[in-house]
Amino acid sequence: MIFGRIKPLDAILATAEKKSLHRTLGPIQLMLFGIGCIIGTGIFVLTAAGAQKAGPGLMLAFAIAGLVCIVAALCYAEIAAMIPVAGSAYTYSYATMGEFLAWTVGWALVLEYAIAASAVSVGWSGYFTGTILGEFFGLHLPAWLSAGPVALGGAPGGFINLPALVIALLVTWLLMIGTSESAKVNAVLVAIKVSALTAFIVLTLPQVEMERFNPFLPAGVFGGFGTGVGAVGAAATIFFAYVGFDAVSTAAEETKNPQRNVPIGLVGSLLFCTVFYILVAAGAIGTIGGQPIMGPGGVPFPAGSEELARQCALPQYAEALVCSNEALAHVLRQIGFSGIGNLLGIAAFVALPSVILVLLFAQTRIFFVMARDGLLPEGLSKVHPKWRTPYVVTAITGVAVAIGAAFFPVGQLADIANAGTLYAFAMVAASVMLLRRTDPSRARPFRVPVLWLIGPLAIGGCLFLFLNLPTPAMLMVPIWTGIGILIYGFYGYRKSHLGLGRVEVHEVEIEDIEPPIPATE
């Protein structure tokens, strides 16, 4: 029975120690990894889309999405400290709900990280071609080199997004040469974008005019399931802006003292970014306004739609926040800080690769553990003798992400990535509650307070946001899951180490573990 294949926690921990990754990351590096992934496309690129869905209610949307993430992060913190190995929600589900459901979770995470990494690569390409080449050097790439084909929803005349392809491959190479090296570069990029957002907040908040927040909820709080509008609909989309805190747990196997450092990295990075998001939204809307462009029946035109594009081409909407492709830089230019606005655009261009880096980091670790369990070919789990990184799966993942970025548009990728993420988050909360019943005596360095309340809130919140995604995004999950079930049926079920009885459980002696090389924090 596939639902009966539950891998003992002792076996998971023992396998991780026998074929382990290098423990080099400390709490500061973990927080920076979380912040590096969280602050990026969501706030720099999706602010305009969120405002089109909710207007000034974007602030409430950030709060709603942040609340769901906080309760999910608490569940992540308990289980990641309890099971400090790579694999994130996939590994946790394996130990509680069995191999089949664990496979579906891992497969959903693949969808989340791959689509998100491709989307951010395309977003970076927009800043590179528009701001850097266009504004500062007066150069313009031909359409066939800067966008995907129109048949896939790209720009007319587009064939390949060359900058997106290049940045994805560069980040892949960086990850292959070593985790600690990646963390050091990421720390610099995090400092740049945090400084840029801090400058934005300092310059905009003093110029906020309260009347710009009226009406606060022009599309209402709840636009209806599948519509993607209103504050809740915006929260379902802007949830993408929070994706990344879970990536910290995928680095548990490469973390020094994970029982203490993983909870710090998870909760700390999330709280830091939540405060930033609400302040940035207040500054943007309170200075130049953020009312959506309404369609028939008083319903906002869908973000990214052709109808909205036609409205934005009209003179009266030329300067609207919801029509800007670089919303934050646009706000600063409108309030008289053009030079700083351009610098913020440069900061986004420089910082977005850190988002791609952490997303790729997280996905390769998921693949690594699934291959180590036999559900994917074991050759994917090879660790480089010099770099001590899973170089095979990193290269394969990076090439796939680069191809996706080169030929596919951003479109509604954020919503699709959110669908897979919300499923994985709900499964983590369920795993925590199950482990409290099935293994109550195991040491828990971090315990979720009032789990009887927090756990159901996390599951219910994820389900609620999922149902408020646009219908096409919701449908992607069962389609993608169906593909994954076929792969599992034809390969994973027959090759699984657990199914073949290859379950390794042993007491790990100190001399069995290679001493970690200290990393500079």
N, C-alpha and C positions, 0 to 999 in steps of 0.2 A: 504493500500500500504506500503510495507516494506521500500521503498525509501522515504516515507513521514514521517517516524518516526524520527524526529529530536528533541533531548532533549534540552530544554532551558538551557542556561548557568546558570541562577539563580537557576534552579532546581538541576543542578549538584553541585553547590556550597552549596546549602542548605542541600542536602542529605549527602554530605561529612561532614558537621558540625554536623549533628545529629548522625551519626555513624562514628566517626572519629578515626584516628590513632593519636598517641601521637607526638606532635611537639617537637623534641629534637635536631635536627641537625642544625648546623651553617654553614657559608660559607666555612670554612676551612675543616670541615668534608665532605661537599659535594664535594669539589675539590678532596679530598683524595679518596672518593668513586669513582669518575670518573677516577682518575689516577689509582686507585687500579684495576679497571676492564680493562682499556685501555692497560696499560703496563702489559703484561703477555704472553699468548700463542703466540700472533702474533710476538713479537720481539724475544722471547726466543726459540720458536719452529719453526715458519714459515719462518724465515730468509733464511734458506737453500732452501726451496721450492720456495720462491720469486726469489732468485738468479738463480735457474734453469729455471724459466720462462723468466727472463729479463736480467740476467747477471748484469753488473754494472748499467744497467738501472733500477735496483731496487730502486735507489735513486729517479729517476723520478717517479717510481710507487708510492712511499710513498707520493711524492708531489701531484700527481694526486688524490690519495685517500684522502689525507688530505684536498685538495681544495674542494672536494665534501662534506666532513664532515663539513668543516667550514661554507659553505653556509647553510647546513642543520642545523647546530648548531645555527645559527642566527635565523632561523625560530623556532626552539625549544625554544630558549631563550624568544622570544616574547610571544609565546602561553603558555609556562609553567609559566611565571610570571603573565600572564593574567588569567590563570585557574590553580591556585595552589592547585591541588588535585592529588591524586594517579591515575594512569591509563595511563599516557603518551599518545602516539599517539592514543590509543583506545578512551580515553576520548575526546581528541580534535576532532577526526573524528565524534564522537557521536553528538557533538554540532554543527557540520557544514554540514556534508554529510549524516547523518542519521544512523539509527541503523544497517542496513544490512552491509553497508560498514565499519562501526565501528567494527562490529563483525569480518569481514575478516581481519581487521588490528590487532585486539587483538589476533586472531588466528595465524596470521603471527608472532607476537611477541612471542607467546608461542613456535613456532617452533624455532625462533632465540635463545631465552634464554635457552631452554631445551637442544637443540643439542649442543650449545656452552658450556654449563656447563658440559655436559657429555664428550665432547671432551677435555676440559681442565683437567677434572678428569683423563682421560686416559693419557694425557701428563704428569701430576704430577706423575702418577704411573710409567712412564718410568724413570723419574729422581730418584724416590725412589728405584726401583729395580736395576737400572743400576749404578747410582752414589753413593747413600748412602749405600745400602746393598752390591753391588758388589765391588765398588772401595775402600770403607773405612772399610768394615767389612768382605769382602771376602765371603759373603753369596749369594746364588742364589736360588730364589724361583723356584720351578718346573714350567714347561711351563703351566700346567693345572691350576695353581693358579695365573698366571701373565698376561694372555692374553685371549681374547675372542675366541670362537670356529672358526676353520678354515673355516667352512661353511659360516660364515658371513664375511670372509675376514681377520680373525685374524691369529695368528701365528700357525704353525703346532703343534698339541698336546695341544692347548689351550682350556680351558673350561670356566673359569671365571677369570676376572681381579679383584682379591680380594682387592689390595690396592686402586684401583679406587673406588670400592664400599664403602670402609671404609671412605675415605676422603670425599666423597659426603655426607654420613650420618653424619659425624662429623660437617661439615659446616652447615647442616640442623639443627642440634641441637643447634648450636650457634645462628642461626637466630631466632629460636623459643624462646630463653630466653630473647631476647630484642635487639632493634635496636641500642641503644646507646652503649651497650656492643659490638655489632658487629663492630661498627664504631671505637671503641678504639683499638680492635685487628687489624682491617684493617689498621689503621694509622701506627702501628708498621711494618706490612708487607710491606706497601708502602715505608716506609723509607729504609727498607732493599734492595728492588729491585732497587730503585732509586740510592742508594749508589753504588750498584753493577754496574749498567749501567754507572754511572759517572766514576767509576774506569776504566771501559772498554774504554770509550772515551778518558780519559787522557792518557792511556797506548798505544792506537793504533794510534791516530791521528799523533803524532810525527813521526811514522814509515811508514806513507802512501807514496807509490810510484805511481806517476801519470800514469806511463805506464801500471799499472794494470787495469786502467779504459778503456783501448783501446783493442778491440772496445767497445764503451760505450753501443751500442744497437745491440748486436749480433743477436737478434731475431726480430729487428725492433720495432717501436713504437706500431703498430697495427697489431696483428696477425690474425685478422678476427673473426667475431662473432661466438661464440660457441667453439673456439679453446682453449682459456685460456692461450695463450702465448703472448710474446711481453710485452712491458712496460705496456700497458693498461690491458692486460690479467693478468699480475702480480698485477696490482692495484686492479683488481676485487677480487683477492684472498687475497691480503695483507690488503684489507679493513677490514678483520676480526680483524686486529691489532688495529683498531680504535673503534670497537664495544665496547660500554661501556659508552661513554659520554651521550648517551640518557638515560642510567639508572639513571642519576642524576634527570631527570624530573619525574621519577616514584616515587622519594622520596619527591616530592613537598609537599605532605600532612603531612609529618613528619618533615618539615623544619620551623625553626623560620624565620620570615620575608621573606617569599618565593619570594615576588616581587623583592627583591634586591638580595637575596642569590642564587636563582636558575640560573639566567643568569651568575653570577660570577662562579658558579660551572661548568656550561656547557662549556662556552667559555674558561675559564681559564685552565681547565683540558685538553681540546683538543689542545690548543696552546702549552702548556707545553710538551705534548707527541709528537706532530708533530716535534718539534725541536730535541727532543731526538732521534726519529727514523731516521731522516736524518743523524745525526751525527754518530749514531751507524752503519748504513749501510755504510757510508763512511769509517769508521774505519775498518770494517770487510773486505770489498772488497779491499780497498787500501793497506792492509797489506799482505794478502795471495792470493788475487785474487778471483773472483767470476764468472768466465765464465761458462756458462751452458755446459752440455754434449750434443752434437748434435746427432740427429738421421738422418735417410734418408732425403735427400732433404734440409739439413741444418736447420731442425726444431728441437728444443730441445725435448728430450724425456719427456713425461708427468711426472710431479712431483708425486712421490709416486707410480709410475708404476713398474711392474715387469721388464720391459726393462731397466729402470734406475737402479733398484736394481742389475741387472746383470752387468751393466757397473761399478757400484760402487764397485763391488767385485773384479774388475781387479786391479792389483798393481799400475798402473799409475794414478788411481783415488782415491786411498785409503785415501789420505789426502785432497781431494777436499772439499771446503766449501759446495758445493751442496749435498755432500754425508754424511754430519754430522747430527746426531740426536740432538746434543747439540752445535749448530753452534758457539755461542759466546765463550763458554768455550774452544772449539776447536781452535778458532783463537788465543786466549791468549797462549795456549800451544804451538802453532806453532811458535810464535814469542818470546819464551823464558820465558814466565810467567806461568809455569805449576801450581805452587802453587796458584796463584791468579785465574787461570782458574778453578781450582777445587773449590775454594771458590765461584766463580761466579755460578758454577753449583749448589752448596749448596744454594746460594741465590735464584736461580730459583725454587729449590725444596721447599724452605720455603715460597716463595712469591706467587706461583701459587694458593694456597688455597684462597688468597684474591680475585682472579678473579672468582673462583667458588662462593665465598660468594656474590659478587655483582650481578652476573648473577642470582643466586637463589633469591636474594633480589628483583631484578627487576621483575622476572617472578611471584613470589608470589603476588606482588602488582597488577600486571595485572589481575591475577585470582581473587584477592580480590574484585576489582572494578567491574569486569564482574558479579561476584556472587551478589554483592550489587545491581546491576541493574536488577537482576532476570534472566539474560541470562544463568546462571549456577545455580545449587542448592544453595539456600541461606545459607545452613549450612557451605559452604566453607568460608563465610565471618565472621564467629565467631571470636571475639577478646578475647584473654585470659584475665581473670579478674586481674591477677597479672602481667603478662609479657607485657600486652597491645600490643600484636602482633597477626596477623592472623595465629594462630598456626595450625588450621586444614589444610588450603591450603598449608602452609609451609611444613607440614609433608608429605602430598600427593605428592607435587611437588618433594621434596627431595628424596623420595623413588623411584619415576619414573626416576629421573635423575641418581640415584645410580644404578638402574637396567640397564639403557642404557649404563652407563659407564662400568658395569661389563661384559656385554655380546657383546658389539659392538666395533669395532675398530675405530680409529680416521679417517682413510680413507680420504674421501673428505668432511668431516663434516663442515669444515670451509666454503667451497663454498656454501653448503646448508644453513648454518646459514646466510650467506651474502644475499642470495636470499630473505629470509623473511625480513631481516633488510632493504634492499634497498626499498622494497615495502612500509614498514611502514614510512620510511623517506620521500618518495615522497608524501605520503598522508598527512603528517604533513605540508609540504610546501603548498600543495593545501588548507589545512584547514586555514592556516594563510591568504592566499589571499582571500578566501571566507569570513572570518570574517571581513576583512577590508571593504568589501562591505555590508555585512548583519548586522553588529553591529559596525559601525564606531565610535560611541560615547562612547563606553566602555573604561574605563581607561586602558592604556597600559604603565606600568612602564618601559618597554623596547620595543622599536620599531625597526624593521628591517629597516636599511637605504636602499633607492632605491629598495623597495620590488618588483617593476615591473621588475627589473633585477635579484635580488637575488632569488626570488621565482621560476621563470622558470629555472634558472641555477641549483637550487637544484633538481627540478624534472627531468630535462634533464640529469644531471650528474648521478643521481641514475639509470635512464633507460639505459644510456650508459654503466655503469659498469655492470648492470644486463645482458645485451646482450653480454658482454664479459666474462661471467662465462662459465665454461664447460656446454655443453648441458644437461647432467643428472641433474646438480644442478638447471638449469632453469626449467626443467620439474617438479621438486619437488614442486614448488610453486602452479601450478594449481592442482596437485594431492592432496596436503595438504589442499588447499582451498576447493576442492570438498568434502573432509571429513568434514571440518568445516561447510559447507553449509548444509549438511545432519543433523548434530547435531543441528544447528540453526533451521532448518525446523521442526524437531521433538520435540525440547524442547524449545529453546530460544524464538522463535517467539510466542509461546503460553503462556510462563511464564513471558515474559518481563514486568517489572513494567510500562514502558512507554506505551506498547501496552494495558495493563489492565487499563490504566488511572490513575495509582498511581504515579502522578508527584507532588512532594512536593516542593512548593515555599513559602518561608516566609522570612521576614526580621530577620536576626539573631541578637539577643540582646547579649550584652556583657556577661550577667550572664548565658546565655545558653551554653557558651563554657567553658569547664574545663581548668583551668590555666595549662599551660605546665610546666613540671618539667625541670628546667635548666639542660643543659648538659655541661660537661667539654669539651672544644674544644682542 
